[in-house]
Amino acid sequence: MTVNRVALHQRMAHAKWEAYAKVTETNYVTYGDEWIYAPDAVMMCPLFNDGVGQSMADLASDEVLAAMAKHAPDGDMLTPEFRMWWKYMPDFRLVTPFDCIAAEWGFALRDTYAGTLADGTVLKLHEWDYVWTDDEGHITRWDWFVDSREWYPCLDVIGLDPDGLTYQAYTVNFLRQGGVGS
């Protein structure tokens, strides 16, 4: 790889952070062209899929593909999630400055999101992302962590049960609630 890996990882992390930092202005979320997943990329969050890492390719179940065709025909899989949260918390947004450690292996990024429910309750969610890349700079693994004490109230707001929750069920839910025609 000819690109400086640490600089690439810094740019990738900043692109993710900036996408969410500016979504209230742009109404669009994209991580940019440097976010490329390796064919065997894996995603893991302990609060999904019983904490088992899952191939990114396997996330595209028949149910997810059908929801995409109906609610994200342009392929935008990121913006509908924010639009879903805005239905319940119109001021939902990223509330922390850029906080990243970039290294040769990838990067670690910390974000905090917050929003206010109609009854005045403020929900806050801290997220930690760890993203590894291969020699080409393509993402091979993305592990992310949220505190269940903060995440479960968020799931309750959008009508999902945390027990046995899968990425696919969460994705279909945000596409239905925040996608085209919702």
C-alpha contacts under 8 A as a table, 3 or more apart, distances in Angstrom:
res1	aa1	res2	aa2	distance
1	M	4	N	7.78
1	M	5	R	7.94
1	M	135	D	6.02
1	M	136	E	5.62
1	M	137	G	7.57
3	V	7	A	7.78
3	V	8	L	6.88
4	N	7	A	5.39
4	N	8	L	6.16
5	R	8	L	4.99
5	R	9	H	6.09
5	R	103	A	7.39
5	R	104	E	5.55
5	R	105	W	7.98
5	R	106	G	7.82
5	R	137	G	7.18
6	V	9	H	5.11
6	V	10	Q	6.13
6	V	102	A	5.59
6	V	103	A	5.00
6	V	104	E	5.31
6	V	106	G	7.37
7	A	10	Q	5.03
7	A	11	R	6.22
7	A	102	A	7.61
8	L	11	R	5.12
8	L	12	M	6.16
8	L	137	G	7.56
9	H	12	M	5.00
9	H	13	A	6.09
9	H	102	A	5.59
9	H	103	A	7.05
9	H	104	E	7.89
9	H	106	G	5.65
9	H	107	F	5.92
10	Q	13	A	5.24
10	Q	14	H	6.08
10	Q	100	C	7.39
10	Q	101	I	7.62
10	Q	102	A	5.34
10	Q	107	F	7.23
11	R	14	H	5.06
11	R	15	A	5.98
12	M	15	A	5.09
12	M	16	K	6.44
12	M	31	Y	7.40
12	M	32	G	7.89
12	M	34	E	6.43
12	M	35	W	6.55
13	A	16	K	5.30
13	A	17	W	6.28
13	A	100	C	6.86
13	A	102	A	7.93
13	A	107	F	6.97
13	A	108	A	7.90
13	A	109	L	6.60
14	H	17	W	5.00
14	H	18	E	5.81
14	H	98	F	7.02
14	H	100	C	7.93
15	A	18	E	5.08
15	A	19	A	6.00
15	A	30	T	7.99
15	A	31	Y	5.22
15	A	32	G	6.42
16	K	19	A	5.21
16	K	20	Y	6.71
16	K	30	T	7.43
16	K	31	Y	4.88
16	K	32	G	7.98
17	W	20	Y	5.50
17	W	21	A	6.04
17	W	98	F	6.46
17	W	111	D	7.54
18	E	21	A	4.74
18	E	22	K	5.92
19	A	22	K	5.57
19	A	23	V	6.00
19	A	28	Y	7.68
19	A	29	V	5.22
19	A	30	T	5.77
19	A	31	Y	6.09
20	Y	23	V	5.08
20	Y	24	T	7.94
20	Y	29	V	6.56
20	Y	93	R	7.18
20	Y	94	L	6.07
21	A	24	T	7.45
21	A	93	R	7.15
21	A	94	L	5.50
21	A	95	V	7.81
22	K	25	E	5.36
22	K	26	T	6.09
23	V	26	T	4.93
23	V	27	N	4.91
23	V	28	Y	5.60
23	V	29	V	6.09
23	V	93	R	7.85
24	T	27	N	5.66
24	T	93	R	7.19
26	T	29	V	7.81
27	N	79	T	7.23
28	Y	78	L	7.91
28	Y	79	T	5.35
29	V	78	L	5.58
29	V	79	T	4.92
30	T	78	L	6.82
30	T	79	T	7.79
31	Y	34	E	7.76
31	Y	35	W	6.33
32	G	35	W	6.08
33	D	36	I	7.15
35	W	138	H	7.05
35	W	139	I	7.16
36	I	137	G	7.75
36	I	138	H	5.01
36	I	139	I	6.04
37	Y	40	D	7.94
37	Y	41	A	5.96
37	Y	138	H	5.15
37	Y	139	I	4.54
37	Y	140	T	6.44
38	A	41	A	5.10
38	A	134	D	7.80
38	A	138	H	5.24
38	A	139	I	5.53
38	A	140	T	5.48
39	P	57	A	7.43
40	D	55	S	6.42
40	D	56	M	7.29
40	D	57	A	7.48
40	D	140	T	6.63
41	A	55	S	5.81
41	A	56	M	5.64
41	A	57	A	7.69
41	A	139	I	6.29
41	A	140	T	4.16
41	A	141	R	5.36
41	A	142	W	7.87
42	V	53	G	6.06
42	V	54	Q	5.29
42	V	55	S	4.36
42	V	56	M	5.36
42	V	140	T	6.18
42	V	141	R	4.69
42	V	142	W	6.34
43	M	53	G	5.45
43	M	54	Q	5.43
43	M	55	S	6.41
43	M	56	M	6.26
43	M	141	R	5.72
43	M	142	W	4.76
43	M	143	D	5.69
43	M	144	W	7.95
44	M	48	F	7.45
44	M	51	G	6.54
44	M	52	V	6.30
44	M	53	G	4.24
44	M	54	Q	6.31
44	M	141	R	7.93
44	M	142	W	6.40
44	M	143	D	4.69
44	M	144	W	6.42
45	C	48	F	5.55
45	C	49	N	7.85
45	C	51	G	5.72
45	C	52	V	7.59
45	C	53	G	7.27
45	C	143	D	5.81
45	C	144	W	5.16
45	C	145	F	5.69
46	P	49	N	7.45
46	P	50	D	6.30
46	P	51	G	3.64
46	P	52	V	7.05
46	P	145	F	6.93
47	L	50	D	6.32
47	L	51	G	5.86
47	L	145	F	7.99
47	L	146	V	7.96
47	L	148	S	7.41
47	L	162	P	7.41
47	L	165	L	7.42
48	F	51	G	5.63
48	F	52	V	7.55
48	F	164	G	7.09
48	F	165	L	5.37
48	F	166	T	5.01
48	F	167	Y	6.09
49	N	52	V	5.56
49	N	53	G	7.58
49	N	54	Q	7.88
49	N	164	G	6.39
49	N	165	L	6.11
49	N	166	T	4.74
49	N	167	Y	6.90
50	D	164	G	6.30
50	D	165	L	7.62
50	D	166	T	7.94
54	Q	58	D	6.88
54	Q	59	L	7.42
55	S	58	D	5.22
55	S	59	L	6.84
56	M	59	L	5.28
56	M	60	A	7.65
57	A	60	A	6.04
58	D	61	S	6.43
59	L	64	V	7.60
59	L	167	Y	6.95
59	L	168	Q	6.07
60	A	63	E	7.90
60	A	64	V	5.63
60	A	65	L	5.93
60	A	168	Q	7.56
61	S	64	V	5.13
61	S	65	L	6.11
61	S	168	Q	7.02
62	D	65	L	5.11
62	D	66	A	6.11
63	E	66	A	5.17
63	E	67	A	6.21
63	E	168	Q	7.70
63	E	172	V	7.19
64	V	67	A	5.07
64	V	68	M	6.04
64	V	168	Q	6.18
64	V	171	T	6.90
64	V	172	V	5.60
65	L	68	M	4.98
65	L	69	A	6.16
66	A	69	A	5.13
66	A	70	K	6.36
67	A	70	K	5.17
67	A	71	H	5.70
67	A	72	A	7.29
67	A	172	V	5.96
67	A	175	L	6.44
67	A	176	R	6.94
68	M	71	H	5.22
68	M	72	A	4.55
68	M	73	P	5.97
68	M	75	G	7.02
68	M	77	M	7.80
68	M	172	V	8.00
68	M	175	L	6.98
69	A	72	A	5.87
69	A	73	P	4.86
70	K	73	P	6.17
70	K	180	V	7.37
71	H	175	L	5.76
71	H	176	R	6.36
71	H	178	G	7.97
71	H	179	G	4.50
71	H	180	V	4.50
71	H	181	G	6.42
71	H	182	S	7.46
72	A	75	G	5.36
72	A	76	D	5.75
72	A	77	M	6.69
72	A	80	P	7.88
72	A	175	L	7.02
72	A	179	G	5.78
72	A	180	V	6.04
73	P	76	D	7.58
73	P	180	V	7.94
76	D	79	T	6.38
76	D	80	P	7.50
77	M	80	P	6.40
77	M	81	E	7.56
77	M	175	L	7.71
78	L	81	E	5.79
78	L	82	F	7.31
79	T	82	F	5.42
79	T	83	R	6.38
79	T	178	G	7.81
79	T	179	G	7.93
80	P	83	R	4.93
80	P	84	M	6.07
80	P	174	F	6.17
80	P	175	L	5.71
80	P	177	Q	7.54
80	P	178	G	4.24
80	P	179	G	4.77
80	P	180	V	7.98
81	E	84	M	5.15
81	E	85	W	6.56
81	E	171	T	7.98
81	E	174	F	5.09
81	E	175	L	6.85
81	E	178	G	6.00
81	E	179	G	7.93
82	F	85	W	5.11
82	F	86	W	6.19
82	F	92	F	7.98
82	F	178	G	7.21
83	R	86	W	4.98
83	R	87	K	6.51
83	R	177	Q	7.70
83	R	178	G	4.71
83	R	179	G	7.51
84	M	87	K	5.43
84	M	88	Y	7.35
84	M	174	F	5.74
84	M	175	L	7.90
84	M	177	Q	5.23
84	M	178	G	4.21
84	M	179	G	7.91
85	W	88	Y	5.54
85	W	89	M	5.87
85	W	90	P	7.42
85	W	92	F	6.61
85	W	158	I	7.94
85	W	178	G	7.94
86	W	89	M	4.74
86	W	90	P	4.26
86	W	91	D	6.76
86	W	92	F	5.99
87	K	90	P	6.15
88	Y	117	L	6.02
88	Y	118	A	7.32
88	Y	157	V	7.31
88	Y	158	I	7.92
89	M	92	F	5.27
89	M	115	G	5.19
89	M	116	T	5.11
89	M	117	L	5.02
89	M	118	A	7.20
90	P	115	G	7.12
90	P	116	T	7.29
90	P	117	L	7.98
91	D	114	A	7.82
91	D	115	G	5.21
91	D	116	T	6.36
92	F	113	Y	6.90
92	F	114	A	5.35
92	F	115	G	3.85
92	F	116	T	6.89
93	R	113	Y	5.42
93	R	114	A	5.71
93	R	115	G	6.48
94	L	111	D	7.00
94	L	112	T	5.83
94	L	113	Y	4.35
94	L	114	A	6.56
95	V	111	D	7.73
95	V	112	T	5.73
95	V	113	Y	5.54
95	V	114	A	6.54
96	T	99	D	7.98
96	T	111	D	6.10
96	T	112	T	5.63
96	T	113	Y	7.58
97	P	111	D	7.83
98	F	110	R	7.71
98	F	111	D	7.54
99	D	109	L	5.89
99	D	110	R	5.61
99	D	111	D	7.24
100	C	107	F	6.90
100	C	108	A	5.62
100	C	109	L	4.46
100	C	110	R	6.54
101	I	107	F	5.57
101	I	108	A	5.23
101	I	109	L	6.59
102	A	106	G	6.07
102	A	107	F	4.26
102	A	108	A	6.50
103	A	106	G	5.40
103	A	107	F	5.78
105	W	132	W	5.61
105	W	133	T	6.28
105	W	134	D	7.91
106	G	130	Y	7.50
106	G	131	V	5.43
106	G	132	W	4.35
106	G	133	T	5.58
107	F	129	D	7.97
107	F	130	Y	5.85
107	F	131	V	5.43
107	F	132	W	6.74
108	A	128	W	7.11
108	A	129	D	5.52
108	A	130	Y	4.52
108	A	131	V	6.50
109	L	128	W	5.77
109	L	129	D	5.09
109	L	130	Y	6.60
110	R	126	H	7.39
110	R	127	E	5.77
110	R	128	W	4.60
110	R	129	D	6.40
111	D	126	H	5.93
111	D	127	E	5.22
111	D	128	W	6.52
112	T	124	K	6.98
112	T	125	L	5.52
112	T	126	H	4.34
112	T	127	E	6.03
113	Y	124	K	5.69
113	Y	125	L	5.15
113	Y	126	H	6.48
114	A	122	V	6.85
114	A	123	L	5.51
114	A	124	K	4.26
114	A	125	L	6.23
115	G	122	V	5.59
115	G	123	L	5.51
115	G	124	K	6.71
116	T	119	D	7.94
116	T	120	G	5.78
116	T	121	T	5.57
116	T	122	V	4.32
116	T	123	L	6.25
117	L	120	G	5.34
117	L	121	T	5.24
117	L	122	V	6.27
117	L	123	L	7.53
118	A	121	T	7.33
123	L	150	E	7.31
123	L	153	P	7.71
123	L	154	C	7.19
124	K	150	E	6.49
125	L	146	V	6.99
125	L	147	D	7.48
125	L	150	E	5.56
125	L	151	W	6.56
126	H	146	V	5.89
126	H	147	D	6.94
126	H	150	E	7.72
127	E	144	W	6.89
127	E	145	F	5.65
127	E	146	V	4.88
127	E	147	D	7.77
128	W	144	W	5.50
128	W	145	F	5.15
128	W	146	V	6.67
129	D	142	W	6.97
129	D	143	D	5.89
129	D	144	W	4.33
129	D	145	F	6.53
130	Y	141	R	8.00
130	Y	142	W	5.74
130	Y	143	D	5.18
130	Y	144	W	6.14
131	V	139	I	6.83
131	V	140	T	7.70
131	V	141	R	5.77
131	V	142	W	4.48
131	V	143	D	6.47
132	W	139	I	5.79
132	W	140	T	5.70
132	W	141	R	5.21
132	W	142	W	6.50
133	T	136	E	7.50
133	T	137	G	5.13
133	T	138	H	5.07
133	T	139	I	4.28
133	T	140	T	5.13
133	T	141	R	7.03
134	D	137	G	5.26
134	D	138	H	5.51
134	D	139	I	6.51
134	D	140	T	6.23
135	D	138	H	7.46
139	I	142	W	7.30
146	V	150	E	7.41
146	V	151	W	6.49
147	D	150	E	5.42
147	D	151	W	6.01
148	S	151	W	4.73
148	S	152	Y	5.54
149	R	152	Y	6.00
149	R	153	P	7.24
150	E	153	P	6.01
150	E	154	C	6.87
151	W	154	C	5.13
151	W	155	L	6.30
152	Y	155	L	4.99
152	Y	156	D	6.17
152	Y	162	P	6.52
153	P	156	D	4.96
153	P	157	V	6.40
154	C	157	V	5.20
154	C	158	I	6.73
155	L	158	I	5.29
155	L	159	G	6.11
155	L	160	L	5.12
155	L	161	D	6.73
155	L	162	P	6.91
156	D	159	G	5.02
156	D	160	L	5.76
156	D	161	D	6.90
157	V	160	L	7.78
160	L	165	L	7.85
160	L	170	Y	7.74
161	D	164	G	7.75
161	D	165	L	6.73
162	P	165	L	5.25
165	L	169	A	6.64
165	L	170	Y	7.22
166	T	169	A	5.30
166	T	170	Y	6.38
167	Y	170	Y	5.16
167	Y	171	T	5.96
168	Q	171	T	5.06
168	Q	172	V	6.08
169	A	172	V	5.22
169	A	173	N	6.10
170	Y	173	N	5.07
170	Y	174	F	6.32
171	T	174	F	5.31
171	T	175	L	6.09
172	V	175	L	5.12
172	V	176	R	6.09
173	N	176	R	5.24
173	N	177	Q	6.14
174	F	177	Q	4.99
174	F	178	G	5.49
174	F	179	G	7.16
175	L	178	G	5.28
175	L	179	G	4.63
175	L	180	V	7.96
176	R	179	G	5.74
176	R	182	S	6.07
177	Q	182	S	5.51
178	G	182	S	5.88
179	G	182	S	5.66
